[in-house]
Amino acid sequence: MNVIWLPEAKQDLERLHTFLFDINPISAANALQAILDGSIELQTFPKIGKPMQDDTGRREFFIPFGAGAYILRYKLHNNQVVIIRVWHSRENR
């Protein structure tokens, strides 16, 4: 399956990277790589994420990192994985 990143998800990546880069550039690079590796895993295992309980068909895939995890919210559409948003589990959402 192809992975498509919505503009909001790409902005999330940039925001997360910038936040960490200001603290620790190496961690920022590692976090970005973990997220991208997770998206590649979705190509092979698109249903690995936990289905949301809101009847939208969206799923959430948790990628462990440090003391928490990055969460990729996505949906399956026309044989594609569409990544909607990305955030860290320690963010106040």
N, C-alpha and C positions, 0 to 999 in steps of 0.2 A: 504494500500500500504506500502511496505517496503521503508525505506529511506537508501540510499547508499551515503556515503561521499567519493568523490574522494580524493586522497592523497593531492592535492593542497588545497582543502577545509579544510582538517584537519590541514595543515600547516598554513592556514589563521587563524583558531581558536587559534592555539598556539601563533601566532604572536600577535593577538588582545589581548589575555589574558595576555601575557607577558608585552605588552605595558601598559595596565591598571594596572596590578599588581604592577609595579614599582611606580605608582602614588597613587593607592588606592586599596589594596587587596580586600576589601569588594565589591567595584564597579566591580572589575575584576570578582569575583565570580557571582555577579548579572548579569553581561553582558553575561557571558558564559551560565548561566541558561536561560536567555531570548532567546538566540540563539537556545539552545537545545529545549526549549519549542516551539519555532517557527517551528523547524524541525518536532516535533511531530504533530503540527497542520497540516503540509503538508501531514502527513499520512492519515488524515481524509478528508482534503480538498485540494487535490493536484493541483487543478486549481485556487487556491486563488490568486496566484501571477499574476502580470501583464505580458502579453505576450510581448516579445521584438519584435521590428519592423524590424527584419533582416531575416525572413524566416528560422530560424534555429530551431524553436520550443522551444527555451529557454524562461524561465520566470524569473521574479524578484519578490521576496517577501520581503516587508519592515517590519522590526520588530522595532517599536518605542523603543528608549532607550535614556534617557537624552535629550540633545538638538538636537538630530538627530535620526538616525535609523541604524540598521544593515541590510544589504542587502544580501539575499541569492539568488544567481543565480543558477538555476536548470533546469533540463529537465525531462520529463516523458519518460521512456523507458522500454518496456516489463513489464508493471504493477509495475514499481518502480519509486520512486522519486530519481533522481541522483543529488546531490548537487555538483555543479562545483566549485564555489568560494564563499567567504564570505568577506565582508568589511564593514567599517563604512562609512556612507554618508558624513562625514566631511573629509574623506581621499581624497587626490589629486590623482584621477584616470583618 
